[in-house]
Amino acid sequence: MANFTLTTETWQKVKTKFLRKYRELAAVEIAFTPGQEDQLVQTLAKLVNRDAAYIEFTILKALADPDGNRL
């Protein structure tokens, strides 16, 4: 179970940061529905070839400073 909760607004900010870090994701439509954080983590993990723990860590880092540029 994911250790975070995303809203549509916070997902857009996190998504922007992911697209800066992983430019190859720009060609992929990443859908997110609030309450489906676990599914999002699994999808991102497959797309960037990382484990789920890394994806959660990265999302939590993005949420710590949602208006900043760093991921």
C-alpha positions in Angstrom: 0.0 0.0 0.0 1.3 3.4 -1.0 2.6 5.7 1.8 1.1 8.8 0.2 -2.1 10.2 -1.1 -2.4 12.2 -4.3 -5.0 14.5 -5.6 -5.5 15.4 -9.2 -3.7 18.7 -8.6 -0.7 17.1 -6.8 -0.5 14.4 -9.4 0.0 17.1 -12.1 2.9 18.6 -10.2 4.5 15.1 -9.5 3.9 14.2 -13.2 5.7 17.3 -14.4 8.7 16.4 -12.2 8.7 12.8 -13.5 8.6 14.1 -17.1 11.6 16.3 -16.4 13.6 13.4 -15.0 12.3 10.7 -17.4 11.8 12.4 -20.7 10.9 9.1 -22.4 7.6 9.2 -20.5 6.4 12.2 -22.5 5.3 9.8 -25.2 3.3 7.7 -22.7 -0.1 8.6 -21.4 0.0 8.1 -17.6 -3.5 8.0 -16.2 -4.2 8.5 -12.5 -7.4 8.2 -10.6 -7.4 9.4 -7.0 -7.3 6.4 -4.6 -5.3 4.3 -7.1 -1.9 5.2 -5.9 -0.7 1.6 -5.8 -1.6 1.1 -9.4 0.2 4.3 -10.3 3.4 3.2 -8.5 3.4 -0.2 -10.3 2.8 1.5 -13.7 5.7 4.0 -13.1 8.0 1.3 -11.9 7.5 -0.7 -15.1 7.9 2.4 -17.3 11.2 3.5 -15.8 12.4 0.0 -14.9 12.8 0.7 -11.2 11.3 -1.0 -8.1 8.2 0.2 -6.4 10.1 1.4 -3.3 12.2 3.8 -5.4 9.0 5.2 -7.1 7.4 5.8 -3.7 10.5 7.5 -2.4 10.6 9.7 -5.5 6.9 10.7 -5.2 7.3 11.5 -1.5 10.3 13.6 -2.4 8.3 15.4 -5.0 5.4 16.0 -2.6 7.8 17.4 0.0 8.3 20.5 -2.2 5.5 20.4 -4.8 6.3 23.9 -6.1 10.1 23.4 -6.4 11.9 22.2 -9.6 13.8 19.3 -8.0 12.8 15.7 -7.9 
